[in-house]
């Protein structure tokens, strides 16, 4: 199936939006069955406060309560965006959902080919926050843009958290102007600071432990 036909199929799978205002306060207790504990997203099982920007977490809670959706959390690589989004997932009221951008795109494409169910109806009815991590990863194209646009349409005025490396000014270049406008119309959280992944290079003891230099074989 060529990209044009695939884009037509994706668009055909999307019905008209349902706009239901949110009333749940973020500080409310998560609505989980007795004895249940929400699990962190796969790959983020070890969440500790030292990996989380707590100031940013409080700001996201405020934006959630003020219903300024979508919330776009952005910043350079290694600043802890995904860990922060995973923490939001655990703490958020109601039933949340967390997916990587790549997985969400692939799931939607496969559903358009008849392999599985399109996610739109589930996302339309989802009461909790839906997080899409690392939007914009990979080479952009028209059908990815169409999927991204439909996501923003289906989750209009509903809890939606997006994370990515793209600055607000780069969104239109990677996606298109309408997608950038819809994202920026919500709220923006910039996560700056040091690269947590390579910060060990500034620690002498960690450098001695992690850095190995192999000499030329004689």
C-alpha positions as CSV (number, residue, x, y, z in Angstrom):
1,X,0.0,0.0,0.0
2,X,1.5,3.3,-1.0
3,X,1.7,6.3,1.3
4,X,-1.3,8.1,-0.3
5,X,-3.6,5.1,0.1
6,X,-2.4,4.5,3.6
7,X,-3.0,8.1,4.5
8,X,-6.6,7.8,3.1
9,X,-7.2,4.6,5.1
10,X,-5.9,6.2,8.3
11,X,-8.1,9.2,7.8
12,X,-11.1,7.1,7.0
13,X,-10.7,5.2,10.3
14,X,-11.2,8.4,12.3
15,X,-14.7,9.5,13.2
16,X,-15.9,12.9,14.5
17,X,-14.5,14.1,17.8
18,X,-16.1,13.9,21.2
19,X,-15.4,17.0,23.3
20,X,-16.0,16.3,26.9
21,X,-14.6,18.7,29.5
22,X,-12.4,17.4,32.3
23,X,-13.3,17.9,35.9
24,X,-10.9,15.5,37.7
25,X,-8.4,17.2,39.9
26,X,-4.8,15.9,39.7
27,X,-4.5,15.7,43.4
28,X,-7.4,13.2,43.6
29,X,-6.6,9.6,44.5
30,X,-6.1,7.4,41.5
31,X,-9.2,5.4,40.8
32,X,-7.8,1.9,41.0
33,X,-9.3,-1.3,42.4
34,X,-8.5,-2.1,46.0
35,X,-5.2,-3.7,46.4
36,X,-3.9,-2.6,43.0
37,X,-0.9,-0.5,42.4
38,X,-0.3,1.2,39.0
39,X,2.8,-0.1,37.4
40,X,5.2,2.3,35.7
41,X,5.5,2.1,31.9
42,X,7.8,-0.6,30.6
43,X,11.4,0.5,30.8
44,X,10.8,2.9,33.7
45,X,10.4,0.4,36.5
46,X,13.2,2.1,38.6
47,X,11.9,5.6,39.2
48,X,13.5,7.5,42.0
49,X,13.2,11.2,43.0
50,X,16.8,11.9,42.0
51,X,15.8,11.1,38.4
52,X,12.8,13.4,38.4
53,X,12.7,17.2,38.1
54,X,10.2,17.8,40.9
55,X,9.6,21.4,40.0
56,X,8.6,20.4,36.5
57,X,6.3,17.7,37.9
58,X,4.5,20.3,40.0
59,X,4.1,22.5,37.0
60,X,2.6,19.7,35.0
61,X,0.2,19.0,37.8
62,X,-0.9,22.7,37.7
63,X,-1.3,22.7,33.9
64,X,-3.3,19.5,34.2
65,X,-5.7,21.0,36.8
66,X,-6.1,24.1,34.6
67,X,-6.9,21.8,31.6
68,X,-4.3,23.5,29.4
69,X,-4.0,20.5,27.0
70,X,-2.0,19.3,25.2
71,X,1.0,19.7,27.5
72,X,4.2,19.6,25.6
73,X,7.3,18.7,27.6
74,X,10.5,19.4,25.6
75,X,14.2,19.8,25.9
76,X,17.5,18.5,24.7
77,X,18.4,14.8,24.9
78,X,19.1,13.3,28.4
79,X,17.3,15.9,30.5
80,X,14.9,13.4,32.1
81,X,11.7,14.0,30.0
82,X,10.7,10.4,29.7
83,X,11.4,9.7,33.4
84,X,9.2,12.7,34.3
85,X,6.5,11.6,31.9
86,X,6.6,8.1,33.5
87,X,6.2,9.7,36.9
88,X,3.2,11.6,35.7
89,X,1.8,8.3,34.4
90,X,2.1,6.7,37.9
91,X,0.7,9.6,39.8
92,X,-2.1,10.7,37.5
93,X,-5.8,10.2,38.5
94,X,-8.0,7.7,36.6
95,X,-6.5,5.2,34.1
96,X,-3.7,6.7,32.1
97,X,-1.9,5.3,29.0
98,X,1.7,5.7,28.0
99,X,3.2,4.9,24.6
100,X,6.3,5.8,22.7
101,X,5.7,7.8,19.5
102,X,7.2,5.0,17.4
103,X,4.9,2.4,18.9
104,X,1.8,4.5,18.5
105,X,2.6,5.2,14.9
106,X,3.2,1.6,14.1
107,X,0.1,0.4,16.0
108,X,-2.0,2.9,14.0
109,X,-0.5,1.8,10.7
110,X,-1.0,-1.9,11.4
111,X,-4.6,-1.2,12.3
112,X,-5.1,0.6,9.0
113,X,-3.8,-2.5,7.2
114,X,-6.3,-4.7,9.1
115,X,-3.9,-6.0,11.7
116,X,-5.5,-5.1,15.0
117,X,-7.8,-2.3,16.1
118,X,-7.4,1.4,15.4
119,X,-6.7,3.3,18.7
120,X,-9.1,6.2,18.1
121,X,-12.2,4.9,19.8
122,X,-10.2,3.9,22.9
123,X,-8.4,7.3,23.0
124,X,-11.7,9.1,22.6
125,X,-13.1,7.3,25.6
126,X,-9.9,7.4,27.7
127,X,-10.5,9.4,30.9
128,X,-6.9,9.4,32.2
129,X,-4.0,11.2,30.6
130,X,-2.5,9.8,27.4
131,X,1.2,10.3,27.1
132,X,3.1,10.0,23.8
133,X,6.8,9.9,24.5
134,X,9.4,11.3,22.1
135,X,7.2,12.7,19.3
136,X,9.0,13.4,16.1
137,X,11.5,10.6,16.2
138,X,12.4,9.4,12.8
139,X,11.9,10.8,9.3
140,X,8.7,12.8,8.9
141,X,6.2,12.1,6.2
142,X,2.6,12.9,5.3
143,X,0.9,9.8,6.9
144,X,2.8,10.3,10.2
145,X,1.6,13.9,10.1
146,X,-2.0,12.7,9.5
147,X,-1.8,10.3,12.4
148,X,-0.4,13.1,14.7
149,X,-3.2,15.5,13.6
150,X,-5.9,12.9,14.3
151,X,-4.4,12.3,17.7
152,X,-4.6,16.0,18.5
153,X,-8.2,16.1,17.2
154,X,-9.4,13.0,19.1
155,X,-7.8,14.2,22.4
156,X,-8.8,17.9,22.0
157,X,-9.5,19.4,25.4
158,X,-8.7,16.0,27.0
159,X,-5.6,15.1,29.0
160,X,-2.7,14.7,26.6
161,X,1.0,14.8,27.5
162,X,3.6,14.9,24.7
163,X,7.4,14.8,25.1
164,X,10.1,15.5,22.5
165,X,13.4,17.0,21.7
166,X,11.9,19.5,19.2
167,X,11.6,23.1,20.3
168,X,8.3,24.9,19.6
169,X,9.9,26.6,16.6
170,X,11.0,23.2,15.2
171,X,7.6,21.6,15.4
172,X,6.3,23.2,12.2
173,X,9.5,22.2,10.3
174,X,9.2,18.6,11.4
175,X,5.4,18.2,11.2
176,X,3.5,21.1,9.7
177,X,2.0,24.4,10.8
178,X,-1.4,23.1,11.8
179,X,0.1,20.5,14.1
180,X,2.6,22.9,15.6
181,X,-0.2,25.5,16.2
182,X,-2.4,22.9,17.9
183,X,0.4,21.8,20.2
184,X,1.6,25.3,21.1
185,X,-2.0,26.3,21.8
186,X,-2.0,24.1,24.9
187,X,1.0,24.6,27.2
188,X,4.8,24.2,27.1
189,X,7.2,22.9,29.7
190,X,10.9,23.3,28.8
191,X,13.2,20.9,30.7
192,X,16.8,22.2,30.6
193,X,19.8,21.4,32.7
194,X,22.6,18.9,32.3
195,X,22.6,15.8,30.2
196,X,21.9,13.2,32.9
197,X,23.1,10.3,30.6
198,X,26.6,11.7,30.2
199,X,26.9,13.6,33.5
200,X,29.2,10.9,34.8
201,X,32.0,12.4,32.7
202,X,32.2,15.2,35.3
203,X,32.7,12.7,38.1
204,X,36.3,11.6,38.5
205,X,35.5,8.4,40.3
206,X,32.8,7.5,37.7
207,X,35.3,8.2,34.9
208,X,37.8,5.9,36.4
209,X,35.1,3.2,36.7
210,X,33.5,3.6,33.3
211,X,36.1,4.8,30.9
212,X,38.4,2.2,29.5
213,X,41.2,3.0,27.0
214,X,42.7,0.1,25.1
215,X,46.2,0.6,23.8
216,X,47.5,-0.6,20.4
217,X,48.3,-4.2,20.3
218,X,52.0,-4.8,20.2
